[in-house]
Amino acid sequence: MKPFMKSIVLLTLTLLGADSTFAEKEVPLILPEERQALDAQTQAFNEAIIPVLGESSKSTVRLWSGSRRLAYGTVVGDGSQILSKWSEISKAKGALIADAGENETRAVELVSVYQDEDLVLLKINGKPLTPVKWSQASPKLGDFIAAPQPDGRLGAFGVVSVLERNLRETDSAFLGIASDPDYRGEGVRITEVTEKTGAEAAGLKPNDVILKVGERSISGLLELKNALTGVAPGSRISLLAKTAEGEKKFDVLLGNRPKTDQFFGERLRQMERMGGPISQVRDSFTHAMQSDMHPSPNQIGGPVVDLKGQVIGITLARADRTRTFIMPAAALVKLLKSDGVDPALALARQQQEEATQLARDTSPRGRAKPGNEERMLRHLSDMQRLMDHMRSEMSQLQGP
Amino acid sequence: MPVLVHAAPPVRDLKDIINLEAKVKTVSQNVMPATVALLSSRTGSSGSGVITTASGLILTAAHVVQGAEEVEVVFPDGEQVRGKVLGANFSKDIAMVQIIDKGTWPFAPMGSSKPLAAGDWVVALGHSAGFDAARTPPVRFGHVVSRGPGNFFTTNCTLIGGDSGGPVFDLEGKIVGINSSIGSSLLNNNHAGIDGLKEDWDRIQAGEMWGELQTNPFANPEMPVLGIGMGMQRNIKGVPVQSVVPRSPAAASGLRVGDIIQSLDGSEIRDGGKLLQVLVKRQPGDRVKLGLLRDQKALDVEVVLARREALFQER
């Protein structure tokens, strides 16, 4: 048990989770009485929630490739199609089988791929299965939600941790300024205006201080970010700023956020992968509701219900220790009306992306952004600590 | 007193789960505005905290404010104000920050952590992985997994970096703990109990900093102790008393060298390891009943536990 603050230190701890020798010491100081009480409570809870799972479990399938279970799937449309997680299904070697429990199995084949959401549509060969009925309800913070197994039992349980949001940075509106972190007054003081952005076009200049977005007063950079969150690229906003010529209103047309370097992100993600069973593709979804449930990666792709048993979405990814992403029903209904891409094309793109990523991970970045240097050093020292910690854990394991 | 006082109402059917959900929703929505992110440009750290008075007194973890005199306090909607670091007890991983800006702030009341037992339902919040303008601090729901060590308790509300210093609530929306650390297991998320903070309230508010971040609970200065030296295990079940620390709780209760401790509050003590495991779950000031074997006769003795640190302090 270590205090944690920087995520990398945490990873040391989650990394150790991969080693089963630690399993016994999961919670080192737990008493047998406590363990008993928890087991009894969990069992009672898992039994009591079964009535809400019944309906949707009929639309839940396991997808197999040979003896390997790849993912869950959700029966959609008229019952002849299944939606599942593309990056898991694409690992299939040979024929795919959907298993709906109670000896109901079907051969399935790839139809189309929705790459942005990492989903794949499959076609059932043979008798249709029971399709889901999507719920119209919009989930609230703290709602109880559950993912069924095909046999009607509980697969995973959690709450709505964060309401639906867009995880793609490039999809959020971009103003195009850098700010002065040491500025201590009201508002945000501009240090730099990025070329070819809304800020430049509107005439904002370094040393201008942004005071308001619309009618909302801005206390600092984070509030400015917050005010711009949820504003779509292409929207116009009105800014009030203090300039050399006094307070002035600016009409800004917001553009897209340029793609940012993911160098550190990729490094971190690689280490996360060592932390145990999490999904390989687990970010950049455009419609993602966050939950604290813990399905395993090969349980992703199945339906999620509320306590009325209504299907509010499907699981998109087990992202890490604290997060599972769920695509809400309304977004899924819309997605299913759109055209995906050909699976062969998607597969080719995937391989290309993997190759690029490999190259990126192994070659140093030529150009580092200003301000990144300090962060890089911090990451380096964190890596050092991680290594030291691992070494000491290893030597303890080996014993005298 | 049994070790486990199971306070959580049992879940028998779906109706119980629906009632539980209603409470969790209310708590999540009510306490959200009081859950802030604490950023320090000086140390580059990013943690969480919870406001507990309308005048802006923030409770957080000691390791979040370590090395910082001032922090940026960020509300879930992005509003930023300045906070002054008051004091901290590192052994308990608790600290306070006061918002400097004038105002009336959203806050959550304090509850009580001592009655918590395995199975009690809790809600944890925090700005996981740092403040993110695109989302509110994620809600996590779970139950108490284990009491102790000392003032700490463990839940299965999964935490990650950035959650440190964030609050854990009971189902009435009262603060019962502060997020502190994690182990590798999903069940191993540790929180400092709010009652331990109340004990140190005046010192921390006055700006005192003391204690040490301790990863080994048995070496923690806040560890509750009897004040005995444990002897070698003999053929008899129990822990032989080899020495008694002068002016210790054991001395005050008349424990003698040669006594064999065979139970603590009814829990069987087979060996020294078990005694430590049971003790570490208690808190200094707790009154425990020891079952002794003295001159081959059974004897019960009550002992008030002391802080390890206090045991060897000059008086």
Interface residues (C-beta under 8 A of the other chain):
Chain A: M1 K2 P3 F4 M5 K6 S7 I8 V9 L10 L13 T14 L15 L16 G17 F22 A23 E26 V27 P28 L29 I30 L31 E33 E34 R35 A37 L38 Q41 A44 F45 A48 I49 P51 V52 K140 L141 G142 D143 F144 G158 V159 V160 S161 V162 L163 R165 N166 S172 P181 D182 S219 G220 L221 L222 E223 L224 K225 N226 A227 L228 T229 G230 Q290 D292 H294 L307 D320 R321 T322 R323 E374 R378
Chain B: V3 L4 H6 A8 P10 V11 R12 D13 L14 D16 I17 I18 L20 E21 V24 K25 T26 V27 S28 Q29 M32 S41 G44 S45 S46 G47 A61 H63 V64 E72 V74 D77 G78 E79 Q80 V81 D93 A117 A118 G119 V123 S128 A129 F131 A133 A134 R135 T136 P138 V139 R140 F141 G142 H143 V145 S146 R147 G148 P149 T154 C157 T158 L159 I160 G161 G162 D163 S164 S180 S181 I182 G183 S184 S185 L186 L187 N188 N190 L213 T215 P217 S267 Q277 V278 V280 K281
